Amino acid sequence: MITLSEKAASEIKTIMDQNGGTFEGVRVFVAGGGCSGLSYGMQIADEPATADDLVFDAGGVKIIVDVQSHQFLSGASIDFDDSLQGGGFKINNPNAVKSCGCGSSFATEESEGAAPGAKSGGGCGCGGSGGGCGSH
């Protein structure tokens, strides 16, 4: 299961309303890449969930996650920080054993050294003053 804070659910609803439409929900996924091996992704979903997706309801928002991504995100919670420095959606992932300083790249015990299609090393690429790669 993946959960949303009230603030994150409210922000997602606002984004959907501002973009004028009826959306299926928010798709949350994991892709290979980033300095820690895996990267988080989120997008407003305008396509319905497929048979390969899991769907959770949190605060009136549908969260759509493909089965492969769910193995890395199970138990994660998503919050929204509206501060001027470092604001945006933040994923708190109990499966992450290391992450990039800006929180957009992570690794799990299962993915360490074995993430298919993942890039290796090369610096954080987060920009700004994140805590550096490998910090948790």
Backbone as a chain_set.jsonl record, in Angstrom:
{"seq": "MITLSEKAASEIKTIMDQNGGTFEGVRVFVAGGGCSGLSYGMQIADEPATADDLVFDAGGVKIIVDVQSHQFLSGASIDFDDSLQGGGFKINNPNAVKSCGCGSSFATEESEGAAPGAKSGGGCGCGGSGGGCGSH", "coords": {"N": [[0.831, -1.177, 0.0], [0.403, 2.28, -0.631], [0.481, 5.511, 0.703], [-0.984, 8.82, 1.059], [-0.34, 12.003, 2.428], [-2.63, 14.35, 3.981], [-2.06, 16.886, 3.021], [-0.59, 16.342, 0.654], [-2.555, 14.99, -0.843], [-4.43, 17.044, -1.129], [-2.922, 18.903, -2.622], [-2.497, 17.449, -5.0], [-5.151, 17.195, -5.909], [-5.666, 19.912, -6.377], [-3.835, 20.445, -8.454], [-4.886, 18.751, -10.436], [-7.405, 19.975, -10.795], [-6.593, 22.51, -11.717], [-5.549, 21.82, -14.15], [-7.696, 21.32, -15.607], [-9.37, 19.006, -15.659], [-10.834, 15.771, -15.851], [-9.275, 13.289, -14.379], [-7.69, 10.105, -14.002], [-6.237, 9.651, -11.714], [-3.241, 9.654, -9.778], [-0.215, 8.535, -11.03], [2.319, 6.614, -9.698], [5.659, 5.672, -9.842], [8.623, 3.645, -10.326], [11.796, 3.963, -11.787], [14.731, 2.819, -13.494], [17.853, 4.352, -12.84], [19.486, 7.46, -11.929], [21.662, 8.5, -9.232], [21.665, 6.668, -7.181], [20.637, 4.377, -8.182], [17.876, 3.765, -8.582], [14.976, 5.658, -9.494], [12.368, 7.858, -8.437], [9.108, 8.452, -9.781], [6.331, 10.502, -10.653], [3.15, 11.211, -11.967], [0.289, 12.886, -13.307], [-2.391, 10.859, -14.004], [-3.979, 10.155, -16.959], [-4.885, 8.004, -18.186], [-6.714, 4.99, -17.648], [-6.172, 2.564, -14.982], [-4.408, -0.5, -15.574], [-4.518, -4.112, -15.985], [-2.098, -4.8, -14.93], [-1.629, -3.099, -12.861], [-1.787, -1.771, -9.521], [-4.238, -0.273, -7.456], [-4.794, 2.292, -5.188], [-6.71, 4.099, -2.798], [-6.403, 7.253, -1.471], [-7.167, 9.784, 0.594], [-9.192, 10.571, -1.147], [-7.96, 10.498, -3.594], [-6.938, 8.584, -6.322], [-4.287, 6.345, -6.348], [-2.136, 5.027, -8.596], [-0.191, 2.278, -9.3], [2.264, 0.394, -10.921], [2.795, -3.157, -10.824], [5.506, -3.999, -10.701], [6.869, -1.662, -9.85], [5.646, -1.376, -7.392], [6.826, -3.283, -5.739], [9.106, -2.008, -4.85], [8.058, 0.182, -3.599], [6.219, -0.448, -1.648], [4.485, 0.298, 1.267], [5.29, 2.913, 1.316], [4.98, 6.469, 1.876], [3.571, 9.523, 0.751], [4.221, 12.907, 0.859], [3.661, 16.486, 0.909], [5.641, 19.314, 0.643], [5.573, 22.675, 1.122], [7.505, 24.604, 1.368], [9.841, 27.248, 0.597], [12.476, 26.483, 0.056], [13.491, 23.518, -1.215], [10.919, 22.521, -1.623], [7.994, 20.59, -2.601], [6.756, 17.376, -3.746], [7.375, 14.695, -1.575], [8.722, 11.537, -1.066], [8.49, 9.14, 1.347], [10.104, 6.365, 1.86], [10.128, 3.267, 3.207], [11.594, 1.136, 2.282], [13.934, 1.989, 1.171], [17.405, 1.882, 1.327], [19.485, 3.529, 0.884], [19.772, 6.884, -0.312], [19.674, 9.602, -2.652], [20.783, 12.911, -1.927], [18.775, 14.779, -2.533], [16.558, 13.265, -2.542], [15.339, 12.095, -4.782], [16.402, 9.874, -5.936], [17.124, 6.487, -5.201], [18.023, 3.425, -3.439], [17.32, -0.014, -2.816], [17.697, -2.883, -0.658], [17.381, -5.1, -2.312], [17.81, -3.986, -4.82], [20.388, -3.013, -4.857], [23.187, -2.846, -6.706], [22.013, -4.423, -8.621], [20.06, -3.322, -10.209], [18.063, -3.404, -12.99], [18.908, -1.814, -15.972], [19.749, 0.41, -14.648], [21.673, 3.37, -14.094], [25.086, 3.909, -13.252], [26.876, 5.381, -10.527], [28.478, 8.584, -10.977], [27.777, 10.991, -9.779], [25.418, 13.114, -8.107], [23.585, 14.894, -9.418], [21.429, 16.35, -8.612], [21.409, 19.033, -8.245], [21.479, 22.246, -6.643], [21.573, 22.308, -3.046], [21.55, 19.594, -1.937], [22.073, 16.752, 0.182], [24.131, 15.384, -0.783], [25.092, 12.421, -2.547], [24.063, 9.144, -1.565], [23.436, 9.732, 1.016], [21.113, 9.396, 3.716]], "CA": [[0.0, 0.0, 0.0], [1.059, 3.582, -0.665], [-0.434, 6.483, 1.276], [-0.762, 10.247, 0.831], [-0.731, 12.891, 3.522], [-3.732, 15.234, 3.592], [-1.492, 17.994, 2.248], [-0.27, 15.831, -0.683], [-3.818, 14.731, -1.543], [-4.993, 18.349, -1.466], [-2.118, 19.485, -3.702], [-2.778, 16.689, -6.225], [-6.488, 17.608, -6.356], [-5.521, 21.271, -6.914], [-3.162, 20.327, -9.756], [-5.855, 18.176, -11.377], [-8.409, 21.012, -11.095], [-5.958, 23.563, -12.511], [-5.302, 21.306, -15.489], [-8.974, 21.288, -16.267], [-10.117, 17.882, -16.107], [-11.12, 14.524, -15.17], [-8.11, 12.416, -14.457], [-7.865, 8.832, -13.319], [-5.554, 9.718, -10.425], [-1.816, 9.942, -9.913], [0.597, 7.327, -11.235], [3.596, 6.651, -8.995], [6.437, 4.584, -10.419], [10.073, 3.592, -10.125], [12.538, 3.71, -13.018], [16.17, 2.69, -13.317], [18.583, 5.599, -13.088], [19.832, 8.258, -10.758], [22.953, 8.129, -8.662], [21.534, 5.556, -6.249], [20.218, 3.189, -8.928], [16.46, 3.829, -8.925], [14.427, 7.007, -9.365], [10.923, 7.972, -8.276], [8.383, 9.235, -10.76], [4.913, 10.76, -10.381], [2.497, 11.996, -13.007], [-1.165, 12.828, -13.331], [-2.762, 9.762, -14.907], [-5.199, 10.351, -17.719], [-5.263, 6.675, -18.676], [-7.135, 4.134, -16.53], [-5.278, 1.502, -14.542], [-4.471, -1.734, -16.363], [-4.48, -5.336, -15.184], [-0.776, -4.872, -14.312], [-1.533, -2.018, -11.888], [-2.497, -1.785, -8.251], [-4.866, 1.024, -7.245], [-5.083, 2.606, -3.794], [-7.381, 5.371, -2.614], [-5.867, 7.981, -0.325], [-7.674, 11.15, 0.656], [-10.004, 10.859, -2.318], [-7.124, 10.459, -4.797], [-6.495, 7.251, -6.724], [-2.856, 6.166, -6.588], [-1.967, 3.903, -9.515], [1.201, 1.817, -9.251], [2.453, -0.887, -11.598], [3.209, -4.202, -9.886], [6.965, -4.004, -10.557], [7.246, -0.522, -9.013], [5.114, -1.564, -6.041], [7.76, -4.055, -4.914], [10.067, -1.062, -4.282], [7.339, 1.281, -2.949], [5.263, -0.943, -0.665], [4.594, 0.942, 2.572], [5.749, 4.303, 1.175], [4.013, 7.542, 2.045], [3.901, 10.706, -0.034], [3.846, 14.16, 1.523], [3.949, 17.675, 0.114], [6.312, 20.365, 1.391], [5.412, 23.906, 0.354], [8.516, 25.594, 1.733], [10.545, 27.823, -0.55], [13.678, 25.697, -0.203], [13.266, 22.07, -1.224], [9.501, 22.191, -1.635], [7.499, 19.65, -3.596], [6.333, 16.077, -3.241], [8.446, 13.929, -0.932], [8.354, 10.152, -0.845], [9.127, 8.493, 2.483], [10.096, 4.972, 1.439], [10.788, 2.425, 4.2], [12.404, 0.127, 1.598], [15.177, 2.603, 0.704], [18.554, 1.735, 2.227], [20.27, 4.736, 0.649], [19.103, 7.768, -1.258], [20.361, 10.822, -3.053], [20.502, 13.992, -1.003], [17.526, 15.483, -2.831], [15.461, 12.329, -2.351], [14.703, 11.613, -6.01], [17.058, 8.638, -6.332], [17.258, 5.632, -4.036], [18.336, 2.016, -3.649], [16.827, -0.934, -1.8], [18.621, -4.012, -0.518], [17.232, -5.951, -3.494], [18.276, -3.324, -6.033], [21.804, -2.666, -4.762], [24.059, -3.51, -7.671], [21.305, -5.297, -9.543], [18.921, -2.646, -10.822], [18.133, -3.501, -14.435], [18.863, -0.558, -16.689], [20.146, 1.544, -13.803], [22.966, 3.996, -14.363], [25.917, 3.794, -12.065], [27.728, 6.485, -10.087], [28.371, 9.778, -11.795], [27.343, 12.187, -9.066], [24.01, 13.189, -7.768], [22.791, 15.539, -10.45], [20.238, 16.951, -8.024], [21.499, 20.488, -8.251], [21.194, 22.83, -5.342], [22.383, 21.875, -1.912], [21.036, 18.364, -1.364], [23.073, 16.332, 1.161], [25.108, 14.53, -1.44], [24.593, 11.087, -2.847], [24.293, 8.108, -0.58], [22.94, 10.096, 2.348], [19.783, 8.834, 3.95]], "C": [[0.883, 1.25, 0.0], [0.039, 4.596, -0.163], [-0.031, 7.908, 0.905], [-1.111, 10.989, 2.107], [-1.91, 13.725, 3.034], [-3.236, 16.36, 2.695], [-1.169, 17.549, 0.816], [-1.543, 15.581, -1.488], [-4.453, 16.042, -1.991], [-4.245, 18.976, -2.64], [-2.377, 18.763, -5.03], [-4.151, 17.078, -6.778], [-6.432, 19.005, -6.985], [-4.883, 21.236, -8.301], [-4.126, 19.778, -10.807], [-6.896, 19.216, -11.784], [-7.829, 22.099, -11.994], [-5.707, 23.117, -13.945], [-6.599, 20.904, -16.178], [-9.628, 19.966, -16.482], [-10.329, 16.736, -15.189], [-9.926, 13.614, -15.43], [-8.389, 11.155, -13.67], [-7.269, 8.861, -11.913], [-4.12, 10.126, -10.648], [-1.08, 8.609, -10.041], [1.938, 7.559, -10.556], [4.387, 5.445, -9.488], [7.906, 4.709, -10.057], [10.701, 3.269, -11.468], [14.011, 3.537, -12.671], [16.831, 4.02, -13.618], [18.825, 6.358, -11.805], [21.099, 7.726, -10.123], [22.853, 6.961, -7.703], [20.998, 4.296, -6.92], [18.771, 3.2, -9.385], [15.978, 5.261, -8.718], [12.914, 6.938, -9.226], [10.344, 8.765, -9.44], [6.927, 9.365, -10.334], [4.355, 11.563, -11.541], [0.992, 11.858, -12.873], [-1.545, 11.797, -14.395], [-4.057, 10.095, -15.633], [-5.666, 9.058, -18.369], [-5.689, 5.821, -17.487], [-6.078, 3.086, -16.187], [-5.472, 0.275, -15.432], [-4.465, -2.932, -15.421], [-3.141, -5.495, -14.461], [-0.57, -3.805, -13.24], [-2.26, -2.373, -10.595], [-3.055, -0.384, -8.059], [-5.207, 1.167, -5.769], [-5.825, 3.932, -3.761], [-6.833, 6.02, -1.361], [-6.384, 9.409, -0.379], [-8.502, 11.536, -0.551], [-9.232, 10.893, -3.623], [-6.758, 9.002, -5.082], [-4.992, 7.278, -6.965], [-2.721, 4.905, -7.418], [-0.487, 3.546, -9.558], [1.299, 0.492, -9.998], [3.05, -1.881, -10.603], [4.721, -4.192, -9.662], [7.435, -2.854, -9.67], [6.797, -0.731, -7.569], [6.066, -2.366, -5.154], [8.798, -3.158, -4.25], [9.386, 0.015, -3.433], [6.37, 0.844, -1.864], [5.51, -0.307, 0.703], [5.032, 2.395, 2.511], [4.606, 5.28, 1.443], [4.511, 8.764, 1.272], [3.361, 11.927, 0.693], [4.142, 15.308, 0.561], [4.502, 18.74, 1.032], [6.207, 21.64, 0.559], [6.389, 24.998, 0.776], [9.237, 26.093, 0.481], [11.781, 27.024, -0.925], [13.33, 24.217, -0.137], [11.816, 21.659, -1.209], [9.161, 21.189, -2.725], [7.052, 18.358, -2.94], [7.545, 15.324, -2.717], [7.937, 12.518, -0.675], [9.18, 9.603, 0.311], [9.001, 6.989, 2.236], [10.844, 4.105, 2.454], [11.692, 1.353, 3.58], [13.76, 0.667, 1.157], [16.274, 2.422, 1.752], [19.567, 2.85, 2.009], [19.526, 5.57, -0.369], [19.989, 8.957, -1.553], [19.962, 11.93, -2.085], [19.2, 14.713, -1.278], [16.327, 14.551, -2.755], [14.817, 11.793, -3.605], [15.297, 10.301, -6.51], [17.298, 7.805, -5.081], [17.687, 4.234, -4.438], [17.699, 1.218, -2.522], [17.844, -2.051, -1.671], [18.581, -4.896, -1.761], [17.842, -5.322, -4.737], [19.762, -3.011, -6.013], [22.634, -3.505, -5.728], [23.337, -4.351, -8.7], [20.117, -4.629, -10.223], [19.028, -2.727, -12.338], [17.994, -2.129, -15.079], [19.301, 0.641, -15.872], [21.505, 2.068, -14.225], [23.806, 3.866, -13.105], [26.691, 5.067, -11.813], [27.456, 7.777, -10.813], [27.891, 11.009, -11.084], [25.84, 12.285, -8.987], [23.164, 13.788, -8.874], [21.547, 16.211, -9.921], [20.245, 18.46, -8.158], [21.22, 21.02, -6.863], [22.058, 22.243, -4.25], [21.766, 20.675, -1.225], [22.032, 17.809, -0.377], [24.148, 15.504, 0.535], [24.534, 13.142, -1.644], [24.929, 10.119, -1.742], [23.838, 8.49, 0.814], [21.532, 9.578, 2.496], [18.96, 9.722, 4.806]], "O": [[1.975, 1.255, 0.569], [-1.128, 4.553, -0.551], [1.1, 8.167, 0.496], [-2.074, 10.639, 2.79], [-2.168, 13.806, 1.833], [-3.902, 16.742, 1.733], [-1.439, 18.285, -0.134], [-1.609, 15.915, -2.671], [-4.957, 16.138, -3.11], [-4.867, 19.521, -3.551], [-2.466, 19.41, -6.073], [-4.298, 17.271, -7.985], [-7.075, 19.254, -8.005], [-5.341, 21.922, -9.215], [-4.177, 20.276, -11.931], [-7.236, 19.334, -12.961], [-8.491, 22.559, -12.925], [-5.657, 23.944, -14.855], [-6.586, 20.23, -17.207], [-10.394, 19.818, -17.434], [-10.053, 16.74, -13.989], [-9.632, 13.239, -16.565], [-9.231, 11.145, -12.772], [-7.753, 8.165, -11.02], [-3.811, 10.855, -11.59], [-1.299, 7.683, -9.26], [2.608, 8.562, -10.801], [3.863, 4.332, -9.548], [8.362, 5.735, -9.554], [10.211, 2.411, -12.202], [14.477, 4.057, -11.658], [16.425, 4.733, -14.535], [18.411, 5.933, -10.727], [21.553, 6.628, -10.444], [23.864, 6.313, -7.429], [20.917, 3.248, -6.28], [18.464, 2.697, -10.466], [16.505, 5.986, -7.875], [12.26, 6.077, -9.815], [11.005, 9.634, -10.008], [6.362, 8.453, -9.731], [5.002, 12.484, -12.04], [0.487, 10.845, -12.389], [-1.081, 11.858, -15.534], [-5.1, 10.292, -15.009], [-6.71, 9.019, -19.02], [-5.085, 5.918, -16.418], [-5.208, 2.769, -16.998], [-6.555, 0.045, -15.969], [-4.412, -2.772, -14.201], [-3.052, -6.241, -13.486], [0.548, -3.625, -12.759], [-3.207, -3.16, -10.581], [-2.42, 0.593, -8.455], [-5.824, 0.284, -5.172], [-5.593, 4.795, -4.608], [-6.802, 5.397, -0.299], [-6.065, 10.155, -1.305], [-8.518, 12.703, -0.943], [-9.782, 11.275, -4.656], [-6.321, 8.277, -4.188], [-4.486, 8.129, -7.697], [-3.144, 3.83, -6.992], [0.362, 4.399, -9.817], [0.518, -0.427, -9.747], [3.729, -1.487, -9.654], [5.168, -4.361, -8.528], [8.307, -3.048, -8.824], [7.482, -0.316, -6.634], [6.108, -2.149, -3.943], [9.321, -3.507, -3.192], [10.044, 0.687, -2.639], [5.755, 1.692, -1.217], [6.621, -0.371, 1.231], [5.136, 3.049, 3.548], [3.432, 4.958, 1.262], [5.714, 9.0, 1.158], [2.197, 11.97, 1.089], [4.79, 15.12, -0.468], [3.916, 19.042, 2.072], [6.69, 21.689, -0.572], [6.129, 26.183, 0.564], [9.235, 25.432, -0.557], [12.101, 26.902, -2.107], [12.913, 23.728, 0.913], [11.506, 20.536, -0.813], [9.941, 20.97, -3.653], [6.98, 18.267, -1.715], [8.606, 15.318, -3.341], [6.849, 12.331, -0.129], [10.41, 9.599, 0.264], [7.923, 6.415, 2.386], [12.068, 4.196, 2.554], [12.477, 0.728, 4.293], [14.647, -0.111, 0.804], [16.092, 2.768, 2.919], [20.418, 3.089, 2.866], [18.757, 5.055, -1.18], [20.92, 9.273, -0.811], [18.887, 11.867, -1.487], [18.572, 15.216, -0.347], [15.189, 15.002, -2.889], [13.815, 11.084, -3.507], [14.744, 9.681, -7.419], [17.635, 8.342, -4.025], [17.713, 3.894, -5.621], [17.556, 1.715, -1.405], [18.759, -2.156, -2.489], [19.616, -5.384, -2.215], [18.336, -6.03, -5.614], [20.344, -2.763, -7.069], [22.757, -4.72, -5.573], [23.978, -4.939, -9.572], [19.252, -5.319, -10.762], [19.968, -2.188, -12.921], [17.072, -1.376, -14.766], [19.233, 1.774, -16.35], [22.375, 1.312, -14.657], [23.265, 3.727, -12.008], [27.111, 5.751, -12.746], [26.324, 8.039, -11.221], [27.614, 12.012, -11.742], [25.106, 11.616, -9.714], [22.124, 13.232, -9.226], [20.684, 16.608, -10.705], [19.187, 19.089, -8.181], [20.76, 20.276, -5.997], [23.151, 21.739, -4.51], [21.483, 20.736, -0.029], [22.945, 18.594, -0.122], [25.004, 14.967, 1.238], [23.583, 12.751, -0.967], [25.949, 10.253, -1.066], [23.852, 7.65, 1.714], [20.838, 9.347, 1.505], [17.81, 9.401, 5.104]]}, "num_chains": 1, "name": "protein.A"}
